Amino acid sequence: MPSIPPQRPSGARPRWLIAGVMAAVAALVAACRSAPETPVAQDSKPPSSDTAPGPKASGVGKASAAATARDYRKDAAAHLYGLNNQRIYQGKLPAMLYAIGVLEVDIDRQGRVARLHWSRAPRHAPEVVAEIERTVRAAAPFPVPSRMGKVTYVDTWLWDKSGNFQLDTLTEGQH
C-alpha cells in the first residue's frame, strides 16, 4: 500500500516563505521612505571638488526639479547610469543575483554626498559594499536638489556576479 505524505495543518506556511516575504516587505518599506522636506536655502560658499576621486560631470551638479526624495531618486539613478554606462547590466537580470543592497544617500545643497547609510548591506560580499560606496562618492556632484535644499534618497542596488549592476529605480527586471 502506498504511503500518504503528511499534510500540513491548514493555514501553515513554510518558514522560509514567511521569512522571504518579511525581507521583501522590509526592503520595500526602506526604499519608499523619504526625508522630510526642507526649505531651499542659498549657501554663499562654492562647492568643494574634493569629495571623491573618479568621474565627475563638473564642479557643480546640474539642478534637479524633484520636489520629493522619491522623484529625486530617478535623477540620481540616471546620473549614476550616465557615469557608469559600461557597468550597467544590459537587459533582464538573472533570477539569482550575487548581491542586493539598500543604500540611503544624503545629498547636500551643492549635490555633494554628505552621508551613506546601509539599510540592508550585502554582508556576504564586502567587496560589493566597498565598490558601491566608491561608485556613489565618485559620482559627486549629484544633481542639486534645488527645490528641497538637501535630500536623503534610498535605492536598491542589484549586483550581478559579473560586477555589473542595475538600480531598482531603473531596473529592466529579472528572468
N, CA, C and O atoms as a DFTB+ gen file, in Angstrom:
700 C
 N C O
     1  1       0.835      -1.166       0.000
     2  2       0.000       0.000       0.000
     3  2       0.893       1.245       0.000
     4  3       1.819       1.326       0.807
     5  1       0.634       2.229      -0.895
     6  2       1.460       3.432      -0.955
     7  2       1.256       4.295       0.297
     8  3       0.160       4.387       0.850
     9  1       2.354       4.917       0.714
    10  2       2.239       5.772       1.901
    11  2       1.744       7.154       1.489
    12  3       2.041       7.641       0.398
    13  1       1.016       7.744       2.350
    14  2       0.455       9.076       2.096
    15  2       1.329      10.085       2.832
    16  3       1.551       9.961       4.036
    17  1       1.832      11.101       2.093
    18  2       2.688      12.096       2.763
    19  2       1.887      12.866       3.813
    20  3       0.694      13.115       3.642
    21  1       2.565      13.238       4.903
    22  2       1.848      14.005       5.936
    23  2       1.431      15.366       5.392
    24  3       2.148      15.985       4.605
    25  1       0.281      15.810       5.820
    26  2      -0.221      17.109       5.371
    27  2      -0.023      18.146       6.462
    28  3      -0.133      17.866       7.655
    29  1       0.276      19.369       5.998
    30  2       0.390      20.481       6.937
    31  2      -1.005      20.881       7.381
    32  3      -1.968      20.752       6.625
    33  1      -1.108      21.368       8.613
    34  2      -2.414      21.900       9.025
    35  2      -2.781      23.076       8.134
    36  3      -1.909      23.813       7.674
    37  1      -4.075      23.248       7.894
    38  2      -4.481      24.350       7.018
    39  2      -4.013      25.669       7.617
    40  3      -4.092      25.881       8.827
    41  1      -3.519      26.559       6.743
    42  2      -3.023      27.850       7.177
    43  2      -1.542      27.866       7.530
    44  3      -0.969      28.939       7.714
    45  1      -0.903      26.685       7.630
    46  2       0.531      26.643       7.958
    47  2       1.336      26.993       6.713
    48  3       0.994      26.559       5.613
    49  1       2.377      27.756       6.871
    50  2       3.243      28.165       5.772
    51  2       4.671      27.766       6.112
    52  3       5.061      27.784       7.280
    53  1       5.453      27.404       5.097
    54  2       6.865      27.103       5.371
    55  2       7.558      28.349       5.927
    56  3       7.262      29.470       5.513
    57  1       8.476      28.145       6.861
    58  2       9.170      29.269       7.496
    59  2       9.969      30.087       6.490
    60  3      10.039      31.309       6.620
    61  1      10.569      29.451       5.498
    62  2      11.367      30.179       4.521
    63  2      10.503      31.138       3.726
    64  3      10.959      32.216       3.344
    65  1       9.237      30.751       3.468
    66  2       8.331      31.613       2.721
    67  2       7.990      32.859       3.533
    68  3       8.005      33.973       3.009
    69  1       7.685      32.665       4.803
    70  2       7.356      33.792       5.671
    71  2       8.555      34.717       5.811
    72  3       8.403      35.936       5.740
    73  1       9.752      34.156       6.011
    74  2      10.960      34.964       6.145
    75  2      11.231      35.750       4.856
    76  3      11.606      36.922       4.914
    77  1      11.047      35.123       3.713
    78  2      11.270      35.793       2.429
    79  2      10.309      36.949       2.216
    80  3      10.712      38.022       1.766
    81  1       9.043      36.733       2.536
    82  2       8.048      37.789       2.387
    83  2       8.369      38.955       3.327
    84  3       8.260      40.118       2.940
    85  1       8.762      38.640       4.551
    86  2       9.098      39.693       5.516
    87  2      10.308      40.499       5.044
    88  3      10.324      41.722       5.182
    89  1      11.321      39.828       4.487
    90  2      12.506      40.533       3.982
    91  2      12.134      41.440       2.811
    92  3      12.620      42.567       2.719
    93  1      11.279      40.953       1.920
    94  2      10.860      41.752       0.770
    95  2      10.081      42.987       1.215
    96  3      10.281      44.075       0.676
    97  1       9.203      42.823       2.187
    98  2       8.428      43.953       2.698
    99  2       9.349      44.973       3.359
   100  3       9.176      46.178       3.174
   101  1      10.331      44.495       4.134
   102  2      11.270      45.411       4.793
   103  2      12.063      46.213       3.770
   104  3      12.262      47.414       3.948
   105  1      12.520      45.564       2.699
   106  2      13.273      46.268       1.657
   107  2      12.389      47.293       0.950
   108  3      12.840      48.395       0.637
   109  1      11.147      46.935       0.702
   110  2      10.222      47.844       0.044
   111  2       9.942      49.063       0.912
   112  3       9.932      50.189       0.415
   113  1       9.717      48.849       2.198
   114  2       9.463      49.962       3.106
   115  2      10.680      50.876       3.176
   116  3      10.543      52.099       3.149
   117  1      11.873      50.282       3.265
   118  2      13.097      51.095       3.331
   119  2      13.270      51.916       2.059
   120  3      13.711      53.063       2.123
   121  1      12.933      51.351       0.916
   122  2      13.103      52.051      -0.354
   123  2      12.083      53.175      -0.537
   124  3      12.321      54.108      -1.305
   125  1      10.966      53.095       0.151
   126  2       9.913      54.099      -0.020
   127  2      10.007      55.250       0.969
   128  3       9.297      56.245       0.823
   129  1      10.866      55.133       1.968
   130  2      10.996      56.215       2.945
   131  2      11.530      57.459       2.269
   132  3      12.371      57.378       1.373
   133  1      11.054      58.584       2.689
   134  2      11.596      59.833       2.156
   135  2      11.932      60.762       3.308
   136  3      11.348      60.686       4.389
   137  1      12.879      61.631       3.050
   138  2      13.314      62.587       4.069
   139  2      12.296      63.708       4.172
   140  3      11.604      64.000       3.197
   141  1      12.191      64.341       5.333
   142  2      11.287      65.486       5.436
   143  2      11.752      66.604       4.514
   144  3      12.949      66.822       4.324
   145  1      10.795      67.296       3.957
   146  2      11.141      68.378       3.046
   147  2      11.645      69.570       3.837
   148  3      11.117      69.901       4.899
   149  1      12.667      70.204       3.305
   150  2      13.239      71.379       3.957
   151  2      13.207      72.532       2.984
   152  3      13.274      72.320       1.773
   153  1      13.105      73.760       3.492
   154  2      13.082      74.909       2.578
   155  2      14.425      75.073       1.892
   156  3      15.462      74.669       2.418
   157  1      14.392      75.666       0.722
   158  2      15.608      75.912      -0.031
   159  2      16.341      77.089       0.606
   160  3      15.750      78.139       0.857
   161  1      17.620      76.903       0.860
   162  2      18.436      77.992       1.417
   163  2      19.619      78.201       0.495
   164  3      20.141      77.242      -0.073
   165  1      20.042      79.430       0.342
   166  2      21.163      79.749      -0.520
   167  2      22.450      79.754       0.298
   168  3      22.538      80.459       1.303
   169  1      23.429      78.991      -0.112
   170  2      24.733      78.999       0.521
   171  2      25.662      79.835      -0.335
   172  3      25.648      79.728      -1.561
   173  1      26.466      80.663       0.302
   174  2      27.371      81.516      -0.462
   175  2      28.696      80.830      -0.738
   176  3      29.474      81.310      -1.563
   177  1      28.975      79.714      -0.064
   178  2      30.244      79.026      -0.234
   179  2      30.199      78.148      -1.481
   180  3      29.235      77.401      -1.650
   181  1      31.201      78.204      -2.364
   182  2      31.201      77.355      -3.552
   183  2      31.420      75.906      -3.163
   184  3      32.048      75.635      -2.140
   185  1      30.908      74.953      -3.966
   186  2      31.063      73.541      -3.643
   187  2      32.518      73.107      -3.747
   188  3      33.297      73.645      -4.533
   189  1      32.855      72.124      -2.936
   190  2      34.209      71.566      -2.959
   191  2      34.278      70.481      -4.016
   192  3      33.312      69.743      -4.209
   193  1      35.394      70.375      -4.696
   194  2      35.536      69.353      -5.732
   195  2      36.359      68.173      -5.242
   196  3      36.756      67.326      -6.042
   197  1      36.625      68.103      -3.917
   198  2      37.474      67.031      -3.412
   199  2      36.688      65.949      -2.672
   200  3      37.233      65.302      -1.778
   201  1      35.417      65.738      -3.027
   202  2      34.606      64.765      -2.312
   203  2      35.064      63.344      -2.548
   204  3      35.059      62.544      -1.612
   205  1      35.459      62.997      -3.763
   206  2      35.917      61.634      -4.032
   207  2      36.587      61.587      -5.389
   208  3      36.263      62.376      -6.277
   209  1      37.522      60.663      -5.552
   210  2      38.139      60.513      -6.868
   211  2      37.164      59.831      -7.823
   212  3      36.203      59.195      -7.389
   213  1      37.409      59.964      -9.093
   214  2      36.587      59.255     -10.071
   215  2      35.965      60.218     -11.050
   216  3      36.295      61.404     -11.065
   217  1      35.049      59.700     -11.881
   218  2      34.448      60.538     -12.912
   219  2      33.570      61.612     -12.311
   220  3      32.840      61.366     -11.351
   221  1      33.641      62.800     -12.875
   222  2      32.811      63.906     -12.422
   223  2      32.217      64.578     -13.649
   224  3      32.877      64.735     -14.676
   225  1      30.966      64.968     -13.519
   226  2      30.323      65.663     -14.613
   227  2      30.863      67.094     -14.701
   228  3      31.140      67.588     -15.794
   229  1      31.011      67.752     -13.559
   230  2      31.561      69.095     -13.469
   231  2      31.732      69.413     -11.999
   232  3      31.480      68.558     -11.150
   233  1      32.157      70.633     -11.680
   234  2      32.331      71.017     -10.289
   235  2      31.023      71.153      -9.542
   236  3      30.992      70.996      -8.322
   237  1      29.937      71.443     -10.251
   238  2      28.625      71.591      -9.637
   239  2      27.648      70.712     -10.400
   240  3      27.642      70.707     -11.631
   241  1      26.808      69.958      -9.661
   242  2      25.819      69.105     -10.307
   243  2      24.744      69.939     -10.981
   244  3      24.468      71.065     -10.568
   245  1      24.142      69.381     -12.017
   246  2      23.028      70.085     -12.652
   247  2      21.866      70.148     -11.662
   248  3      21.835      69.394     -10.690
   249  1      20.941      71.020     -11.904
   250  2      19.816      71.185     -10.981
   251  2      18.777      70.091     -11.206
   252  3      18.512      69.688     -12.339
   253  1      18.200      69.624     -10.116
   254  2      17.095      68.674     -10.164
   255  2      15.820      69.423      -9.811
   256  3      15.798      70.206      -8.862
   257  1      14.780      69.190     -10.558
   258  2      13.495      69.835     -10.281
   259  2      12.627      68.989      -9.357
   260  3      11.470      69.334      -9.119
   261  1      13.160      67.891      -8.833
   262  2      12.393      66.987      -7.982
   263  2      11.904      67.704      -6.729
   264  3      12.636      68.480      -6.114
   265  1      10.653      67.431      -6.361
   266  2      10.070      68.027      -5.161
   267  2      10.046      67.039      -3.993
   268  3       9.805      67.432      -2.852
   269  1      10.294      65.754      -4.277
   270  2      10.291      64.733      -3.228
   271  2      11.527      63.850      -3.384
   272  3      12.150      63.807      -4.444
   273  1      11.863      63.154      -2.315
   274  2      13.001      62.233      -2.361
   275  2      12.747      61.123      -3.372
   276  3      13.672      60.670      -4.046
   277  1      11.515      60.690      -3.477
   278  2      11.169      59.630      -4.437
   279  2      11.432      60.089      -5.875
   280  3      11.942      59.320      -6.690
   281  1      11.087      61.333      -6.182
   282  2      11.360      61.872      -7.524
   283  2      12.854      62.086      -7.736
   284  3      13.376      61.838      -8.823
   285  1      13.538      62.548      -6.691
   286  2      14.976      62.787      -6.796
   287  2      15.723      61.486      -7.082
   288  3      16.730      61.483      -7.790
   289  1      15.231      60.398      -6.536
   290  2      15.863      59.084      -6.745
   291  2      16.024      58.781      -8.232
   292  3      17.029      58.193      -8.630
   293  1      15.066      59.164      -9.050
   294  2      15.145      58.939     -10.502
   295  2      16.283      59.756     -11.110
   296  3      17.026      59.261     -11.958
   297  1      16.416      61.017     -10.669
   298  2      17.503      61.866     -11.178
   299  2      18.865      61.305     -10.763
   300  3      19.804      61.288     -11.558
   301  1      18.963      60.851      -9.517
   302  2      20.223      60.297      -9.021
   303  2      20.577      59.011      -9.764
   304  3      21.736      58.804     -10.124
   305  1      19.596      58.154      -9.995
   306  2      19.846      56.903     -10.716
   307  2      20.299      57.186     -12.146
   308  3      21.236      56.555     -12.635
   309  1      19.644      58.125     -12.815
   310  2      20.045      58.487     -14.183
   311  2      21.468      59.057     -14.189
   312  3      22.239      58.787     -15.110
   313  1      21.810      59.835     -13.177
   314  2      23.154      60.398     -13.049
   315  2      24.182      59.278     -12.893
   316  3      25.209      59.276     -13.571
   317  1      23.905      58.324     -11.998
   318  2      24.823      57.196     -11.795
   319  2      24.953      56.355     -13.065
   320  3      26.056      55.926     -13.404
   321  1      23.853      56.115     -13.767
   322  2      23.904      55.338     -15.000
   323  2      24.746      56.069     -16.046
   324  3      25.524      55.441     -16.766
   325  1      24.595      57.391     -16.133
   326  2      25.348      58.156     -17.121
   327  2      26.850      58.090     -16.905
   328  3      27.617      58.082     -17.868
   329  1      27.276      58.043     -15.647
   330  2      28.709      57.978     -15.341
   331  2      29.263      56.556     -15.331
   332  3      30.479      56.365     -15.324
   333  1      28.380      55.559     -15.330
   334  2      28.815      54.158     -15.225
   335  2      28.184      53.299     -16.310
   336  3      27.906      52.120     -16.092
   337  1      27.961      53.882     -17.465
   338  2      27.255      53.190     -18.542
   339  2      27.837      51.816     -18.869
   340  3      27.090      50.873     -19.130
   341  1      29.156      51.699     -18.855
   342  2      29.807      50.437     -19.192
   343  2      29.608      49.372     -18.112
   344  3      29.867      48.193     -18.356
   345  1      29.152      49.771     -16.925
   346  2      28.981      48.834     -15.814
   347  2      27.522      48.466     -15.551
   348  3      27.226      47.703     -14.631
   349  1      26.613      49.011     -16.362
   350  2      25.192      48.721     -16.185
   351  2      24.884      47.388     -16.855
   352  3      25.230      47.177     -18.018
   353  1      24.235      46.492     -16.122
   354  2      23.843      45.193     -16.678
   355  2      22.765      45.446     -17.728
   356  3      21.739      46.059     -17.434
   357  1      22.995      44.980     -18.938
   358  2      22.062      45.206     -20.038
   359  2      21.015      44.103     -20.065
   360  3      21.356      42.922     -20.004
   361  1      19.743      44.478     -20.156
   362  2      18.656      43.509     -20.231
   363  2      18.168      43.089     -18.854
   364  3      18.481      43.708     -17.837
   365  1      17.383      42.006     -18.862
   366  2      16.852      41.497     -17.606
   367  2      17.946      40.802     -16.818
   368  3      18.755      40.053     -17.366
   369  1      17.954      41.066     -15.526
   370  2      18.925      40.427     -14.643
   371  2      18.585      38.953     -14.461
   372  3      17.425      38.564     -14.597
   373  1      19.594      38.124     -14.153
   374  2      19.304      36.717     -13.882
   375  2      18.480      36.573     -12.599
   376  3      18.442      37.485     -11.772
   377  1      17.834      35.441     -12.444
   378  2      16.990      35.201     -11.271
   379  2      17.799      35.233      -9.980
   380  3      17.324      35.738      -8.963
   381  1      19.013      34.699     -10.015
   382  2      19.866      34.681      -8.827
   383  2      20.930      35.765      -8.970
   384  3      21.762      35.709      -9.876
   385  1      20.901      36.738      -8.087
   386  2      21.883      37.815      -8.095
   387  2      22.972      37.523      -7.081
   388  3      22.752      36.798      -6.110
   389  1      24.144      38.088      -7.310
   390  2      25.253      37.910      -6.377
   391  2      25.014      38.696      -5.092
   392  3      25.294      38.202      -3.999
   393  1      24.494      39.925      -5.222
   394  2      24.279      40.762      -4.044
   395  2      23.147      41.754      -4.292
   396  3      22.927      42.213      -5.413
   397  1      22.439      42.068      -3.211
   398  2      21.400      43.095      -3.232
   399  2      21.635      43.957      -2.007
   400  3      21.791      43.444      -0.899
   401  1      21.661      45.270      -2.206
   402  2      21.861      46.177      -1.086
   403  2      20.939      47.368      -1.173
   404  3      20.634      47.850      -2.264
   405  1      20.494      47.847      -0.019
   406  2      19.642      49.026       0.050
   407  2      20.459      50.128       0.724
   408  3      20.855      50.005       1.882
   409  1      20.704      51.210      -0.024
   410  2      21.583      52.275       0.437
   411  2      20.846      53.609       0.506
   412  3      20.182      54.020      -0.445
   413  1      20.979      54.283       1.664
   414  2      20.473      55.649       1.833
   415  2      21.626      56.604       1.537
   416  3      22.739      56.421       2.029
   417  1      21.349      57.617       0.733
   418  2      22.374      58.593       0.369
   419  2      21.861      59.988       0.710
   420  3      20.803      60.405       0.239
   421  1      22.625      60.704       1.534
   422  2      22.314      62.107       1.839
   423  2      23.068      62.984       0.854
   424  3      24.285      62.865       0.717
   425  1      22.350      63.860       0.170
   426  2      22.930      64.796      -0.784
   427  2      22.731      66.206      -0.221
   428  3      21.621      66.577       0.159
   429  1      23.816      66.990      -0.171
   430  2      23.719      68.346       0.383
   431  2      23.258      69.343      -0.677
   432  3      22.922      68.965      -1.799
   433  1      23.246      70.588      -0.314
   434  2      22.714      71.658      -1.176
   435  2      23.510      71.887      -2.456
   436  3      23.013      72.512      -3.393
   437  1      24.751      71.383      -2.501
   438  2      25.570      71.534      -3.710
   439  2      25.652      70.239      -4.526
   440  3      26.360      70.185      -5.531
   441  1      24.940      69.214      -4.103
   442  2      24.974      67.946      -4.831
   443  2      26.069      67.007      -4.347
   444  3      26.325      65.979      -4.975
   445  1      26.722      67.352      -3.228
   446  2      27.777      66.503      -2.682
   447  2      27.173      65.403      -1.810
   448  3      26.106      65.568      -1.219
   449  1      27.880      64.286      -1.746
   450  2      27.457      63.179      -0.886
   451  2      27.843      63.534       0.543
   452  3      29.025      63.676       0.855
   453  1      26.841      63.679       1.413
   454  2      27.089      64.042       2.808
   455  2      27.196      62.816       3.697
   456  3      27.923      62.831       4.690
   457  1      26.471      61.744       3.346
   458  2      26.467      60.552       4.192
   459  2      25.931      59.370       3.392
   460  3      25.063      59.518       2.533
   461  1      26.474      58.192       3.699
   462  2      25.959      56.928       3.166
   463  2      25.549      56.071       4.358
   464  3      26.272      55.996       5.352
   465  1      24.392      55.425       4.258
   466  2      23.931      54.549       5.330
   467  2      23.258      53.325       4.706
   468  3      22.339      53.461       3.899
   469  1      23.712      52.154       5.078
   470  2      23.143      50.911       4.554
   471  2      21.911      50.515       5.357
   472  3      22.006      50.280       6.562
   473  1      20.766      50.440       4.706
   474  2      19.561      49.884       5.324
   475  2      19.646      48.363       5.292
   476  3      19.182      47.673       6.199
   477  1      20.249      47.868       4.225
   478  2      20.455      46.425       4.063
   479  2      21.729      46.245       3.250
   480  3      21.724      46.419       2.031
   481  1      22.811      45.899       3.921
   482  2      24.087      45.710       3.232
   483  2      24.273      44.243       2.874
   484  3      23.887      43.369       3.650
   485  1      24.857      43.958       1.713
   486  2      25.166      42.566       1.362
   487  2      26.431      42.124       2.116
   488  3      27.531      42.152       1.566
   489  1      26.259      41.721       3.369
   490  2      27.388      41.400       4.255
   491  2      28.238      40.235       3.738
   492  3      29.418      40.135       4.076
   493  1      27.656      39.367       2.932
   494  2      28.409      38.235       2.377
   495  2      29.378      38.690       1.279
   496  3      30.232      37.920       0.839
   497  1      29.239      39.952       0.839
   498  2      30.055      40.462      -0.261
   499  2      30.622      41.837       0.099
   500  3      30.198      42.844      -0.469
   501  1      31.571      41.892       1.029
   502  2      32.112      43.195       1.440
   503  2      32.762      43.964       0.289
   504  3      32.819      45.193       0.324
   505  1      33.248      43.260      -0.722
   506  2      33.839      43.946      -1.868
   507  2      32.781      44.717      -2.654
   508  3      33.076      45.752      -3.252
   509  1      31.543      44.208      -2.652
   510  2      30.447      44.905      -3.330
   511  2      30.058      46.148      -2.538
   512  3      29.820      47.202      -3.126
   513  1      29.991      46.040      -1.220
   514  2      29.692      47.194      -0.370
   515  2      30.708      48.304      -0.650
   516  3      30.330      49.455      -0.867
   517  1      31.988      47.957      -0.643
   518  2      33.043      48.944      -0.877
   519  2      32.938      49.553      -2.279
   520  3      33.123      50.759      -2.441
   521  1      32.647      48.744      -3.275
   522  2      32.563      49.242      -4.652
   523  2      31.354      50.150      -4.848
   524  3      31.450      51.160      -5.546
   525  1      30.229      49.809      -4.248
   526  2      29.046      50.675      -4.351
   527  2      29.330      52.020      -3.690
   528  3      29.017      53.067      -4.256
   529  1      29.919      51.999      -2.502
   530  2      30.240      53.250      -1.818
   531  2      31.218      54.092      -2.641
   532  3      31.053      55.307      -2.748
   533  1      32.230      53.451      -3.218
   534  2      33.188      54.165      -4.059
   535  2      32.485      54.765      -5.276
   536  3      32.745      55.912      -5.642
   537  1      31.604      53.999      -5.897
   538  2      30.886      54.457      -7.089
   539  2      30.011      55.663      -6.776
   540  3      29.977      56.618      -7.551
   541  1      29.306      55.630      -5.654
   542  2      28.435      56.753      -5.285
   543  2      29.268      57.999      -4.992
   544  3      28.941      59.085      -5.469
   545  1      30.333      57.854      -4.220
   546  2      31.172      59.017      -3.893
   547  2      31.836      59.595      -5.147
   548  3      31.954      60.812      -5.287
   549  1      32.266      58.721      -6.050
   550  2      32.925      59.177      -7.278
   551  2      31.956      59.890      -8.218
   552  3      32.388      60.657      -9.078
   553  1      30.660      59.651      -8.069
   554  2      29.664      60.267      -8.944
   555  2      29.326      61.704      -8.540
   556  3      28.603      62.395      -9.258
   557  1      29.842      62.153      -7.404
   558  2      29.572      63.527      -6.960
   559  2      30.256      64.516      -7.895
   560  3      31.349      64.230      -8.383
   561  1      29.664      65.640      -8.153
   562  2      28.421      66.109      -7.567
   563  2      27.194      65.521      -8.273
   564  3      27.177      65.354      -9.492
   565  1      26.174      65.216      -7.472
   566  2      24.892      64.732      -7.973
   567  2      24.054      65.934      -8.390
   568  3      24.422      67.074      -8.104
   569  1      22.932      65.692      -9.063
   570  2      22.045      66.817      -9.374
   571  2      21.685      67.575      -8.087
   572  3      21.352      66.958      -7.075
   573  1      21.751      68.878      -8.128
   574  2      21.481      69.714      -6.962
   575  2      19.984      69.662      -6.651
   576  3      19.168      69.960      -7.523
   577  1      19.612      69.292      -5.430
   578  2      18.190      69.236      -5.064
   579  2      17.652      70.646      -4.782
   580  3      17.363      70.992      -3.636
   581  1      17.525      71.444      -5.833
   582  2      17.236      72.874      -5.700
   583  2      15.888      73.157      -5.032
   584  3      15.771      74.155      -4.321
   585  1      14.889      72.335      -5.229
   586  2      13.570      72.586      -4.622
   587  2      13.506      72.142      -3.174
   588  3      12.657      72.615      -2.418
   589  1      14.399      71.232      -2.773
   590  2      14.353      70.688      -1.410
   591  2      15.487      71.195      -0.538
   592  3      15.427      71.054       0.683
   593  1      16.503      71.772      -1.123
   594  2      17.665      72.210      -0.362
   595  2      18.664      71.087      -0.208
   596  3      19.792      71.193      -0.688
   597  1      18.273      70.017       0.451
   598  2      19.078      68.798       0.560
   599  2      18.109      67.632       0.573
   600  3      16.906      67.824       0.749
   601  1      18.622      66.426       0.388
   602  2      17.724      65.282       0.265
   603  2      18.422      64.011       0.738
   604  3      19.640      63.876       0.626
   605  1      17.634      63.089       1.263
   606  2      18.077      61.725       1.524
   607  2      17.225      60.834       0.634
   608  3      16.002      60.795       0.764
   609  1      17.878      60.126      -0.262
   610  2      17.124      59.207      -1.117
   611  2      17.633      57.785      -0.876
   612  3      18.752      57.584      -0.403
   613  1      16.802      56.818      -1.206
   614  2      17.122      55.411      -0.996
   615  2      16.973      54.677      -2.316
   616  3      15.991      54.864      -3.034
   617  1      17.956      53.837      -2.632
   618  2      17.823      52.993      -3.822
   619  2      18.380      51.613      -3.509
   620  3      19.225      51.450      -2.629
   621  1      17.894      50.637      -4.238
   622  2      18.325      49.256      -4.086
   623  2      19.267      48.913      -5.227
   624  3      18.931      49.074      -6.400
   625  1      20.457      48.437      -4.865
   626  2      21.476      48.043      -5.833
   627  2      21.335      46.550      -6.101
   628  3      21.365      45.740      -5.175
   629  1      21.181      46.195      -7.367
   630  2      21.049      44.805      -7.813
   631  2      22.347      44.441      -8.519
   632  3      22.610      44.927      -9.619
   633  1      23.163      43.591      -7.898
   634  2      24.536      43.339      -8.329
   635  2      24.671      41.938      -8.894
   636  3      24.369      40.954      -8.219
   637  1      25.126      41.853     -10.135
   638  2      25.350      40.569     -10.801
   639  2      26.758      40.062     -10.483
   640  3      27.634      40.852     -10.131
   641  1      26.978      38.760     -10.605
   642  2      28.308      38.197     -10.326
   643  2      29.364      38.707     -11.294
   644  3      30.556      38.587     -11.011
   645  1      28.961      39.275     -12.431
   646  2      29.907      39.845     -13.399
   647  2      30.495      41.172     -12.919
   648  3      31.464      41.668     -13.493
   649  1      29.912      41.743     -11.872
   650  2      30.345      43.053     -11.398
   651  2      29.508      44.184     -11.971
   652  3      29.712      45.344     -11.612
   653  1      28.578      43.869     -12.849
   654  2      27.667      44.869     -13.394
   655  2      26.435      44.958     -12.511
   656  3      26.130      44.032     -11.758
   657  1      25.729      46.078     -12.608
   658  2      24.597      46.301     -11.713
   659  2      23.463      47.019     -12.409
   660  3      23.618      47.561     -13.504
   661  1      22.323      47.011     -11.749
   662  2      21.206      47.879     -12.076
   663  2      20.710      48.449     -10.758
   664  3      20.898      47.848      -9.701
   665  1      20.081      49.600     -10.825
   666  2      19.424      50.165      -9.677
   667  2      17.941      49.851      -9.784
   668  3      17.376      49.859     -10.878
   669  1      17.317      49.577      -8.658
   670  2      15.896      49.222      -8.668
   671  2      15.053      50.294      -9.364
   672  3      14.066      49.976     -10.026
   673  1      15.438      51.547      -9.217
   674  2      14.688      52.651      -9.834
   675  2      14.626      52.515     -11.360
   676  3      13.621      52.882     -11.970
   677  1      15.682      51.996     -11.976
   678  2      15.743      51.910     -13.442
   679  2      15.910      50.469     -13.937
   680  3      16.325      50.256     -15.076
   681  1      15.595      49.485     -13.099
   682  2      15.831      48.097     -13.484
   683  2      14.980      47.667     -14.672
   684  3      13.889      48.187     -14.907
   685  1      15.508      46.718     -15.399
   686  2      14.763      46.110     -16.503
   687  2      14.100      44.829     -16.057
   688  3      13.511      44.123     -16.875
   689  1      14.185      44.509     -14.764
   690  2      13.536      43.326     -14.221
   691  2      14.487      42.132     -14.177
   692  3      15.677      42.243     -14.472
   693  1      13.924      40.995     -13.802
   694  2      14.678      39.752     -13.706
   695  2      13.987      38.666     -14.501
   696  3      12.792      38.739     -14.787
   697  1      14.787      37.632     -14.858
   698  2      14.230      36.464     -15.559
   699  2      13.467      35.617     -14.599
   700  3      12.919      34.585     -14.986
